[in-house]
Amino acid sequence: MAEFLTDIEIADSVEMEPIVEVAERAGLNKDFLELYGNYKAKISLEGIKELDNNDDGKLVLVTAITPTPAGEGKSTVSIGLSQGLNKIGKNSVVALREPSLGPVFGVKGGAAGGGYSQVVPMEDINLHFTGDLHAMTAANNLLSALIDNHIHQGNALRIDARQITWKRVLDMNDRALRNIVIALGGKASGFVREDHFMITVASEIMAALCLASGLEDLKGRLAKMIVAYNLDGEPVTAGDLEAQGAMAMLLKDAIKPNIVQTLEHTPALIHGGPFANIAHGCNSLIATKLGLKLADYLVTEAGFGADLGAEKFFDIKCRLGGLKPNAVVIVATIKALKMHGGVDKKNLKEENVDALEKGFANLGRHLENIKSFGLPVVVAVNRFVQDTDAEIAKLIEKCEEYGVEVSLCEGWGKGGDGVTDLAQKVVAMCEQPNDFHFLYDVEASIPEKVNAIVQKIYRGRQAVFTAAAKKQIKTLEGLGLDKMPICMAKTQFSFSDDKNAVGAPTDFDITVQTVRVSAGAGFIVCETGDIMVMPGLPKVPAANKMDVDESGKMEGLF
Ligand code: ADP
């Protein structure tokens, strides 16, 4: 029975196809490939250019209801849907984010889908893969070294050491590095100062790379990144430190998208993975655009729930990349909806149709939001073995009452065969004309843009800006850096900024604590509450259950 095998056991039981064959089937000449062994490859940027004249396929976004600790399964449904589309005779590619080592060793144990809807080789994808995250770590920390060296060597740019905003990074959950003191050891080690580490995926380099159109564009973005302020309060950029060339050099391979396969040999582009919190949380634009050139249906996902992930996908990624989505899938689970209906995590195994009905309010609000972007939407019920027939029937009934298409997805247990119904519905939706539009005009003021998100998507009363945030807005306006899309940094667990307010809360304000620009990425980050940029490990980390034997066979990656 499928449910008794772990993800890694299922992945090991399937024979992979050589990646050259998978790529060729997708329309990629093997001359475009830079092989990393037999099952992983990078695709050269010159090769991608050769596909410029291909028509674009349909763009399908997979997003979800507000996440709960019960888990939703966006990656699993994305992979399953792409496999399902191929099962019904369509040509589909899936584009996903690269996993970060932090969550792999923390709670999650892996981020390559689950069950019979996985991307492989899952061990490699979850660990070092093709080295992209390591390259970003190196580029980020090169910049840090250049900043401290510049100050040590006389500080010609008059960097205010109290206002260095650029942080060091590591691809690991390590709370001990959140706040540190550097340059101890006397004069030869530089000026002592407080510093901070973030997890690599939170680096602006990751967001910039994911929105870049090529290496030259990336270099320009790197140069624009603000790293500190000088003693007059003016921004100092990576360009001022002449850092962009060497950083881009370190990233010259990381910018090329990676191709692997699903368990059913569907081509999978896995590239980039910015934090969905302080960044936009989607895979790279280069990979998404490549997928559209290769496939009739490109399936991709956005981080967290639709209030954060989908909104940023539309208003940041689609806007900056000129993308036009054709259809949206919202993943919901019975367990998560019951939690939104007030059930405690420990009681989720018990049938509770009433709580499910109550929790539907969360799904309903996300559905209205997607429709407000002018896009057709379908609900994908990601089926878990514990779900009862009565609960499933109620959810389907509620969706039908609401007037939205719904599909029961069993991709986790059955692979593409369990997602053919959703695939058919997605194909039908993609044939419909849509009226996709952004939520706000990027030329509006920062408060106007933030209020549009707060009122129309979160359904709060208004955004309240702290005194510090108001001052920061003035500074950005003065610098002419306010006409960019907004990247909200808010808890993913609620529509509001209170993570305990599950369901569909009303009558709340959203307090914007800080406003800063990610000038290289090209968006303005508005932080609401404490946003964790360096996670910690849980009491029993997933790492404790992992092992590898003499032959290299691994276990514990879920
Ligand atoms: P997300 O993309 O929303 O973070 P994932 O697709 O990565 O979620 O899934 C999270 C975890 O839940 C994975 O370990 C996956 O194997 C598991 N999972 C997903 N769907 C199911 C399901 N239907 N039944 C059991 N486990 C599932």
Residues whose N, C-alpha, C, O or C-beta is under 5 A from the ligand:
A	BS01	ADP	G71 E72 G73 K74 S75 T76 A111 G113 G114 G115 N382 R383 F384 W412
